[in-house]
Amino acid sequence: MEVTNWGSLIKTRPSKVKEVFKVQDIIDVVKDPVQFPSPVRALGSRHSPTKCIDADSGTVLDMRHLSYINEPDETEMTLTVGGGTIYYDIVHFLEARGFMLRVNTEIGMLTAGAAVMGQTKDSAFPGEYGQVSSEVVAVKLVTAQGEILEVSEKNDPEFMKFVRCSYGMLGVAFEVTFRIVPLRLMRVYHKHFTVPEFIEQLADIRAARAALMYYMMPMRGLVVVEYRTYAPDESEEDGIQREPGVVHNKHLLPLGDSSILAVRNFIWAKLNPVTSRLLLSVPRLLSVPGFWLANNLLFSGFNFTASHRHLPAAQVITYPEDPPASTVFTFSIMSFTADKFKEAMTAYYKFVLDYHDRTGWNVSMMDVGYRLFHDDKSYLSYTDGGESWTIDPVTNPNSGWYPFLKEFNKLGASFGGKPLLNQTPLLTADHFHAAFGPQIRQFNVHRKRMDPDNRFLSTFFKDLYQCS
Ligand SMILES: Cc1cc2nc3c(=O)[nH]c(=O)nc-3n(C[C@H](O)[C@H](O)[C@H](O)COP(=O)(O)OP(=O)(O)OC[C@H]3O[C@@H](n4cnc5c(N)ncnc54)[C@H](O)[C@@H]3O)c2cc1C
């Protein structure tokens, strides 16, 4: 039996796959190691590009049917959902009731269980974190003994740090409670830079009171910075209610403003993968000028995707379960503290050009990156060292990708780059321990106490955490 990730780039071969409809299904599986061999691994939408979905010879719990959303708790300002509920459904449910999550990460297929158990990324607003797990205030788990355990920020903030990003090694997350805030409109605009301009102006860019994402085109030496800010002035002028519980009327928005985000999402998630795949398939004589032209068009295209006001959920994208090969893309990520980022980014741009000269291979799509702020709410927070900036190479997958990644990982590690276990493929235990050593040792103590028989431990995590 084979289970694959989105786009079928990563495979695992479990002995059993159990669809989960209710909590008792999880308890029954966990308590019966004969029928359901170890490791027992809960999976969400399988959008991770790493072997964190590994359940070889074990049991996969398919969580996607455990999907429900309770009405928001307007006193506590929280929302509780089933572990298999996808992010896209959550943000639209909240929008219709006048609320939102603070992090509107693009991946609408992210399940609530994976959101608390795994690492995520998004550009952070000043005063916020940008990591979804830090927005989770409580989680209910089925433990390795088949018992129900509730952990919350209120009752045990220290242990909550180890539950966040524990990748199912402390238990299966079947119910998740998020912090919510009143709905606000956002605006988005872009600025274009050559690399020398970007480097020179980085201090000013950093000072912006905005959430910053950036699109990088190393083969052309270009960067586009996407600025997102809340848009309080206009919404107040328009009298659009932002009180908790008041249904927001999206038709009050001027024509086109939320749909401009759909154009942005289309460029990013469809047009870019399809055009770059097409260009990869034509002879080099045509593909080189083709990439040059496509990059210039994309670079200019951002001029037309500014939104004066849009609803936050507009940036959240769903992807088809079985995507056409032409739209499949893959990526990696590494995070650098703000003081190392300038050097790391300059080295990355040089590396991409050198690698292309040496091998003829280059990342075929726009790379991206995100600015996040200091966050120590999880033992695997990749921004616990302070404000951090990521580098995320993005490409159509082909045989050149993994050899490139091996060198990218070495380069990133040399600048203290921190990885995400579900989003940084080919990670080595040495690199992982260099990035998170003391936290891993503390986690291993909790893991051994919670799961002495390794019911939830897959080979992938055993090798990385170097635990037994
Ligand atoms: C096209 C695409 C776009 C993406 N864009 C973004 C983005 O914008 N931002 C971002 O942060 N990431 C992005 N990602 C990466 C993705 O968000 C993460 O890999 C995320 O973990 C996927 O969620 P999932 O539900 O598919 O989890 P899965 O891949 O199914 O699982 C991830 C890990 O969590 C564990 N897990 C899942 N559910 C549970 C549970 N209920 N209990 C215990 N453990 C569990 C799994 O065992 C596994 O180790 C993208 C991926 C793709 C393919």
The ligand as an SDF file (V2000), in Angstrom:
LIG
                    3D

 53 58  0  0  0  0  0  0  0  0999 V2000
    1.4640   23.7610   -2.9590 C   0  0  0  0  0  0  0  0  0  0  0  0
    1.8920   23.9470   -1.5370 C   0  0  0  0  0  0  0  0  0  0  0  0
    1.8520   25.2140   -0.9750 C   0  0  0  0  0  0  0  0  0  0  0  0
    2.2420   25.3910    0.3650 C   0  0  0  0  0  0  0  0  0  0  0  0
    2.1900   26.6410    0.8910 N   0  0  0  0  0  0  0  0  0  0  0  0
    2.5060   26.8310    2.1990 C   0  0  0  0  0  0  0  0  0  0  0  0
    2.3850   28.1180    2.8340 C   0  0  0  0  0  0  0  0  0  0  0  0
    1.9790   29.0880    2.2190 O   0  0  0  0  0  0  0  0  0  0  0  0
    2.7190   28.2100    4.1440 N   0  0  0  0  0  0  0  0  0  0  0  0
    3.1500   27.1330    4.8730 C   0  0  0  0  0  0  0  0  0  0  0  0
    3.4480   27.2630    6.0450 O   0  0  0  0  0  0  0  0  0  0  0  0
    3.2730   25.9250    4.2890 N   0  0  0  0  0  0  0  0  0  0  0  0
    2.9620   25.7550    2.9930 C   0  0  0  0  0  0  0  0  0  0  0  0
    3.0750   24.5030    2.4470 N   0  0  0  0  0  0  0  0  0  0  0  0
    3.5690   23.4000    3.3060 C   0  0  0  0  0  0  0  0  0  0  0  0
    2.4380   22.8290    4.1670 C   0  0  0  0  0  0  0  0  0  0  0  0
    1.6820   23.8260    4.7630 O   0  0  0  0  0  0  0  0  0  0  0  0
    2.9380   22.0500    5.3520 C   0  0  0  0  0  0  0  0  0  0  0  0
    3.7860   21.0620    4.9010 O   0  0  0  0  0  0  0  0  0  0  0  0
    1.7920   21.4840    6.2150 C   0  0  0  0  0  0  0  0  0  0  0  0
    2.3150   20.6370    7.2060 O   0  0  0  0  0  0  0  0  0  0  0  0
    0.8180   20.6860    5.4020 C   0  0  0  0  0  0  0  0  0  0  0  0
   -0.3530   20.4150    6.1610 O   0  0  0  0  0  0  0  0  0  0  0  0
   -1.0510   19.0240    5.9480 P   0  0  0  0  0  0  0  0  0  0  0  0
   -2.3850   19.0700    6.5900 O   0  0  0  0  0  0  0  0  0  0  0  0
   -1.0100   18.6630    4.5090 O   0  0  0  0  0  0  0  0  0  0  0  0
   -0.0680   18.0910    6.7990 O   0  0  0  0  0  0  0  0  0  0  0  0
    0.5930   16.7010    6.4150 P   0  0  0  0  0  0  0  0  0  0  0  0
    1.6100   16.9250    5.3510 O   0  0  0  0  0  0  0  0  0  0  0  0
   -0.4420   15.6900    6.1440 O   0  0  0  0  0  0  0  0  0  0  0  0
    1.3420   16.3700    7.7980 O   0  0  0  0  0  0  0  0  0  0  0  0
    2.3960   17.1640    8.2700 C   0  0  0  0  0  0  0  0  0  0  0  0
    2.9590   16.5700    9.5580 C   0  0  0  0  0  0  0  0  0  0  0  0
    2.0430   16.7640   10.6330 O   0  0  0  0  0  0  0  0  0  0  0  0
    1.6580   15.5120   11.2270 C   0  0  0  0  0  0  0  0  0  0  0  0
    0.2280   15.5920   11.5060 N   0  0  0  0  0  0  0  0  0  0  0  0
   -0.7400   15.9520   10.6430 C   0  0  0  0  0  0  0  0  0  0  0  0
   -1.9440   15.9400   11.2510 N   0  0  0  0  0  0  0  0  0  0  0  0
   -1.7280   15.5480   12.5270 C   0  0  0  0  0  0  0  0  0  0  0  0
   -2.5910   15.3450   13.6470 C   0  0  0  0  0  0  0  0  0  0  0  0
   -3.9010   15.5540   13.5790 N   0  0  0  0  0  0  0  0  0  0  0  0
   -2.0340   14.9290   14.8070 N   0  0  0  0  0  0  0  0  0  0  0  0
   -0.7040   14.7150   14.8900 C   0  0  0  0  0  0  0  0  0  0  0  0
    0.1580   14.8990   13.8600 N   0  0  0  0  0  0  0  0  0  0  0  0
   -0.3480   15.3050   12.6850 C   0  0  0  0  0  0  0  0  0  0  0  0
    1.9730   14.4860   10.1580 C   0  0  0  0  0  0  0  0  0  0  0  0
    2.2240   13.2060   10.7110 O   0  0  0  0  0  0  0  0  0  0  0  0
    3.2030   15.0700    9.4910 C   0  0  0  0  0  0  0  0  0  0  0  0
    4.3560   14.7630   10.2320 O   0  0  0  0  0  0  0  0  0  0  0  0
    2.6890   24.2870    1.1260 C   0  0  0  0  0  0  0  0  0  0  0  0
    2.7240   23.0140    0.5390 C   0  0  0  0  0  0  0  0  0  0  0  0
    2.3360   22.8480   -0.7670 C   0  0  0  0  0  0  0  0  0  0  0  0
    2.4030   21.4840   -1.3780 C   0  0  0  0  0  0  0  0  0  0  0  0
  1  2  1  0
  2  3  1  0
  2 52  2  0
  3  4  2  0
  4  5  1  0
  4 50  1  0
  5  6  2  0
  6  7  1  0
  6 13  1  0
  7  8  2  0
  7  9  1  0
  9 10  1  0
 10 11  2  0
 10 12  1  0
 12 13  2  0
 13 14  1  0
 14 15  1  0
 14 50  1  0
 15 16  1  0
 16 17  1  0
 16 18  1  0
 18 19  1  0
 18 20  1  0
 20 21  1  0
 20 22  1  0
 22 23  1  0
 23 24  1  0
 24 25  2  0
 24 26  1  0
 24 27  1  0
 27 28  1  0
 28 29  2  0
 28 30  1  0
 28 31  1  0
 31 32  1  0
 32 33  1  0
 33 34  1  0
 33 48  1  0
 34 35  1  0
 35 36  1  0
 35 46  1  0
 36 37  1  0
 36 45  1  0
 37 38  2  0
 38 39  1  0
 39 40  1  0
 39 45  2  0
 40 41  1  0
 40 42  2  0
 42 43  1  0
 43 44  2  0
 44 45  1  0
 46 47  1  0
 46 48  1  0
 48 49  1  0
 50 51  2  0
 51 52  1  0
 52 53  1  0
M  END
$$$$
